[in-house]
Amino acid sequence: MTEMTENTPDRHPRALDALYVRSSGRPVVTYAFLALCLLVTLPTLFYPRLYDILGGMAPRRHWWQPFTAALEHGWPGFPGAVHLALNAFLILECGRPCERLLGSGRFLILGMLSLAANAAVLTFTDGVNGSSLVIWSWGPPLFVALMWARRQGAAARDTTVYQRLRGILILMYAVIVILMAMLPYFFGWRGNPLVSLLIGNLFHLTATAVGTLFALCAAGYIRNRLVDLGHQSRVQES
């Protein structure tokens, strides 16, 4: 059997492009989440007392603090404005394509599951804050999409969107993970580096685990969604 060429109907090299265009859906949940992060974090930059009330750092004595901690940003040695800017970038770069991939309903469910899982972890640990408690749950569905696109051939792998998506996942799961593994050392940790990797990325790991389970359950839907987007791209090009 001869191998499929790049132009056969079974290949969809431009499917990923649709995840970054408005016609594929308005990412309202992504924008709402970003707005909540801004609404919670920005006032604490001027009124530090709010930082403690909203669970910026342990101890967290009120039931809402493990949840609002995902919207709060900044801790000693890491300014809230810098933390918020970095995560705002990731929210837009990951949230918009992931929401268009899953649909707003599934995307909202995934975010709530990750938020609940990390809130449970925060209840029993002295972990830090930040929207990465949710953002990292978006990585596995995007990884499934990236691997699907990779199988569409060289034309798909050479697209700007493919390279953009791969780059953001490398940033999340290589660069930031390594930097966070170094974080405990800034707070006096002098133990095993592997333990430091776990401590520094506990919430990334939790969110990724939630996202992985969700992506496995939704793998069939994700593939069908990408095929539909590929067909739409073909129609728009014709």
GIWO-V262231 format. One line per field, one symbol per residue. ss: DSSP state (H for helix, E for strand, - for the rest). burial: 1 if it has 16 or more other C-alpha atoms within 10 Angstrom, else 0. Layout:
ss = ???
burial = ???
//
This chain:
ss = --------------HHHHHH-HHH---HHHHHHHHHHHHHHHHHHH-HHHHHH-----------HHHH------E--E-HHHHHHHHHHHHHHHHHHHHHHH-HHHHHHHHHHHHHHHHHHHHH-------HHHH-HHHHHHHHHHHHHH---HHHH--HHHHHHHHHHHHHHHHHHHHHHHHHHH------HHHHHHHH-HHHHHHHHHHHHHHHH-HHHHHHHHHHHHHHHHHHH-
burial = 0000000000111111111100011010111011001101110110000111111111010000111111111100000100110011011111111111111100110110111111101110001111111111111111111101110110111000110011011001000011011111000000000001111111111111111101100010011011101111100000
//
